[in-house]
């Protein structure tokens, strides 16, 4: 009798644990695809490419899915958007969203636009930085502006239709200089031209230039946001240096139209778990990324508002009609 009394609560507890495990399995269905493709218009080494590749190992662990990154270059995102718009909405393919896919949609005639995609979730805000070669003569953003006033100068942006390109155009307007803005298909190509001093400055994200910064080959001259960043507390913002320009770049994901609520819910849960993971948090913090999760129900309105504001700016600047 004593033995029976001792084991009865133990067996009961084990039975409850078994039921809980079964209930969890029933409420957490397996993701519908074993392998998921994450596409980006960015070239290898560019901001979106780095963002995806650094997140993939942690997504794999959290979501139990294999991920592959594909660089679909061409038309500053136009080709990548067209590919995603035609993809099956089965959870097997997604696209890395940045302001570029909105700028490209507004400034070019494309087979598909941001309106043909389903905003999934936002993951980060990514501060923009202005940088130069470590051995260049420019020590401050003011040095760059003064040089551009006297000699015009050359500034680099990753894509013709990008937030970075518009930031440089706004810098020109704010300072009254006539610098030439040279564009590329990705941040990696632009870095080469900054390193060989073909360009006076480039603009991009801290994550994509981190290897060159750590190697002592590049220097950051200004933070293009409202505040200095934790990783570089001694680097002033553009506004602190007399250039009244500040922007905030978003990084998220888009899906094909018609993606199921179950897939969307899996991504919402997965992204939030990844952002809270200490190992990944250390990585993205060092890259200057600021966690900014926006769920699916709010991300669509966020993208729509950003597009309206962007279109208004481009029309006011006579970039589009």
C-alpha positions in Angstrom: 0.0 0.0 0.0 2.8 2.4 0.8 4.4 1.7 -2.6 1.2 2.3 -4.4 0.6 5.6 -2.5 4.1 6.7 -3.3 3.9 6.0 -7.1 0.4 7.2 -7.6 1.2 11.0 -7.6 4.4 10.3 -9.6 2.5 8.4 -12.3 -0.2 11.1 -12.3 2.4 13.8 -12.9 4.0 11.8 -15.7 0.5 11.4 -17.3 -0.1 15.1 -17.1 3.3 15.9 -18.7 2.5 13.5 -21.5 -0.9 15.2 -22.1 0.8 18.6 -22.1 3.4 17.4 -24.7 0.6 16.1 -26.9 -1.4 19.3 -26.5 1.7 21.4 -27.4 2.3 19.2 -30.5 -1.3 19.7 -31.5 -1.2 23.5 -31.0 2.3 24.0 -32.7 1.9 22.4 -36.2 5.0 21.7 -38.2 6.1 24.5 -40.6 4.8 23.5 -44.1 8.3 23.7 -45.8 11.6 22.0 -44.9 13.6 24.6 -46.8 12.8 28.3 -47.1 14.4 30.7 -49.5 15.2 34.3 -48.3 15.7 36.6 -51.3 17.4 40.0 -51.3 18.2 42.5 -54.1 21.5 43.2 -52.2 24.8 42.0 -53.6 27.0 39.8 -51.3 28.3 41.9 -48.5 25.5 44.4 -48.8 23.2 45.4 -45.9 20.3 43.1 -46.6 22.7 40.2 -47.5 24.5 40.6 -44.1 21.2 41.0 -42.2 19.8 37.7 -43.6 22.9 35.6 -43.4 23.6 36.5 -39.8 20.0 35.8 -38.8 19.7 32.5 -40.7 21.5 30.2 -38.1 19.3 31.5 -35.3 16.1 31.2 -37.3 17.0 27.6 -38.2 17.5 26.8 -34.5 14.3 28.5 -33.4 11.9 27.5 -36.3 13.4 24.1 -37.1 13.6 25.0 -40.8 16.5 25.1 -43.2 17.1 28.5 -44.8 19.0 29.6 -47.9 19.8 33.2 -49.0 19.6 34.1 -52.6 20.9 37.3 -54.1 18.6 38.4 -56.9 20.2 41.5 -58.3 18.8 43.7 -61.0 16.9 46.9 -61.2 17.5 47.9 -57.5 15.0 45.2 -56.3 12.7 45.2 -59.3 13.8 41.6 -60.3 13.5 40.3 -56.8 10.1 41.8 -56.3 8.9 40.2 -59.6 10.2 36.8 -58.6 8.5 36.9 -55.2 5.2 38.2 -56.6 5.1 35.1 -58.8 6.1 32.7 -56.0 3.6 30.3 -54.4 2.3 31.6 -51.1 3.3 28.4 -49.3 5.8 29.7 -46.9 8.7 28.7 -49.1 10.0 32.1 -50.2 10.3 35.6 -48.7 12.0 38.9 -49.6 14.1 41.2 -47.3 12.3 44.5 -47.2 14.0 47.9 -46.9 13.0 51.4 -48.1 14.7 50.4 -51.5 11.7 48.3 -52.6 9.4 51.3 -52.1 11.8 53.8 -53.8 12.2 51.4 -56.8 8.5 50.9 -57.1 7.9 54.7 -57.1 10.7 55.7 -59.4 10.7 52.9 -62.0 8.3 51.0 -64.2 8.6 47.5 -62.8 6.8 44.2 -63.4 5.9 44.1 -59.7 5.9 46.7 -57.0 5.7 46.7 -53.2 1.9 46.7 -53.5 2.1 43.2 -55.1 3.7 41.8 -52.0 2.5 41.0 -48.5 4.3 42.8 -45.8 5.1 40.1 -43.2 6.9 41.5 -40.2 9.5 44.1 -39.4 12.6 43.0 -37.5 15.0 46.0 -37.1 15.7 49.6 -37.5 19.2 50.1 -39.0 21.0 53.4 -38.5 22.7 54.8 -41.6 26.3 56.1 -41.3 28.4 58.2 -43.6 32.0 56.8 -43.9 35.2 57.4 -45.7 38.6 55.6 -46.3 40.7 55.5 -43.1 43.5 57.3 -44.8 41.4 60.0 -46.5 41.9 63.7 -45.7 38.3 64.0 -44.4 38.1 64.0 -40.6 34.6 65.4 -40.2 31.4 65.7 -42.2 32.1 69.4 -42.4 35.4 68.6 -44.2 33.4 66.7 -46.8 30.9 69.5 -47.3 33.6 72.2 -47.6 35.4 70.1 -50.2 32.2 69.6 -52.1 31.6 73.4 -52.1 35.0 74.0 -53.5 35.5 71.0 -55.8 32.0 69.4 -56.1 33.1 66.0 -54.9 31.8 62.4 -55.4 29.5 60.6 -52.9 28.4 57.0 -53.2 25.1 55.2 -52.5 24.3 51.5 -52.9 21.4 51.7 -55.3 19.9 54.4 -57.6 16.5 53.9 -56.0 17.3 53.8 -52.3 17.0 55.6 -49.0 20.7 56.1 -49.0 20.6 57.9 -52.4 17.8 60.1 -51.1 19.7 60.9 -47.9 22.7 62.1 -50.0 20.3 64.2 -52.1 18.9 65.7 -48.9 22.4 66.5 -47.7 23.1 68.3 -50.9 19.9 70.4 -50.5 20.5 71.1 -46.9 24.1 72.3 -47.5 23.8 73.8 -50.9 26.5 71.7 -52.5 26.6 70.1 -56.0 28.3 66.8 -55.2 27.9 64.0 -57.8 26.0 61.1 -56.3 27.3 57.8 -57.8 25.1 54.7 -57.3 25.9 51.0 -57.4 23.9 47.7 -57.2 25.2 46.9 -53.7 27.1 48.2 -50.7 30.1 45.9 -51.4 30.8 47.5 -54.8 30.5 50.9 -53.3 32.9 50.2 -50.5 35.6 49.3 -53.0 35.3 52.8 -54.5 35.5 54.4 -51.1 38.5 52.4 -50.2 40.4 53.4 -53.3 39.3 57.0 -52.8 37.4 57.2 -56.1 34.5 58.4 -53.8 34.9 60.9 -51.0 32.3 59.2 -48.9 29.8 56.4 -48.9 26.6 55.8 -46.9 25.3 52.5 -45.6 24.7 50.4 -42.5 27.2 49.7 -39.8 26.8 46.0 -40.2 27.8 46.0 -43.9 31.0 48.0 -43.3 31.9 46.3 -40.0 34.7 44.1 -41.4 36.4 47.1 -43.0 36.0 49.1 -39.8 37.6 46.4 -37.7 40.4 46.1 -40.2 41.1 49.8 -39.9 40.4 50.6 -43.5 37.2 52.7 -43.1 36.2 55.5 -40.7 32.7 56.7 -39.8 32.2 60.4 -40.0 28.5 60.8 -39.0 25.4 59.0 -37.8 22.4 59.8 -40.0 19.8 59.3 -37.2 18.4 61.3 -34.3 20.9 60.0 -31.8 24.5 58.7 -31.5 24.8 54.9 -31.4 26.0 52.8 -28.6 28.8 51.2 -30.6 30.3 54.5 -31.5 29.5 57.0 -28.8 32.2 59.5 -30.0 30.8 59.8 -33.5 28.4 62.7 -33.8 25.2 62.8 -35.7 24.9 64.8 -38.9 22.7 67.3 -37.1 25.4 67.8 -34.5 27.7 68.7 -37.3 25.3 71.3 -38.8 23.6 69.1 -41.5 19.9 68.9 -40.7 19.2 65.4 -42.1 18.0 62.3 -40.1 16.5 59.0 -41.3 15.5 55.6 -39.9 15.9 52.6 -42.1 13.7 49.5 -41.6 14.5 45.9 -42.2 11.8 43.3 -42.4 10.3 40.6 -44.6 7.6 40.4 -47.3 5.8 37.3 -48.5 3.7 36.5 -51.7 0.1 37.6 -51.5 -2.2 34.9 -50.1 0.3 33.6 -47.5 -1.7 31.7 -44.9 -2.4 32.9 -41.3 -0.6 29.9 -40.0 2.7 30.7 -41.8 2.4 34.3 -40.7 1.9 33.3 -37.1 4.9 31.0 -37.3 7.1 33.9 -38.5 5.8 36.3 -35.9 6.6 33.8 -33.1 10.0 32.9 -34.6 11.2 36.4 -35.1 10.3 37.5 -31.6 12.1 34.4 -30.2 15.2 35.2 -32.3 15.3 38.8 -31.2 15.2 37.7 -27.6 18.0 35.1 -28.0 21.1 36.3 -26.1 23.5 34.9 -28.7 21.9 36.7 -31.6 21.3 39.8 -29.6 25.0 40.2 -29.0 25.6 40.0 -32.8 23.0 42.4 -33.9 23.8 44.9 -31.1 27.4 44.9 -32.2 26.2 45.7 -35.8 24.2 48.7 -34.6 20.9 47.1 -35.4 18.0 48.2 -33.2 15.3 45.5 -32.6 11.9 46.9 -33.9 9.5 44.0 -34.2 6.3 45.1 -36.0 3.6 42.3 -36.3 1.9 41.5 -39.6 -1.3 43.4 -38.8 0.7 46.6 -38.2 3.4 46.2 -40.8 1.2 46.7 -43.8 -0.1 50.1 -42.6 3.5 51.0 -41.6 4.7 50.2 -45.2 1.8 52.1 -46.7 2.5 55.2 -44.6 6.2 55.1 -45.4 5.3 54.9 -49.1 2.9 57.9 -48.9 5.6 60.0 -47.2 8.2 58.9 -49.7 6.1 59.6 -52.7 5.3 63.1 -51.3 9.0 63.8 -50.8 10.0 62.6 -54.3 7.3 64.8 -55.9 8.3 67.8 -53.9 11.9 67.2 -55.0 10.7 66.9 -58.6 12.2 63.4 -58.8 8.8 62.0 -59.9 5.7 63.6 -61.2 
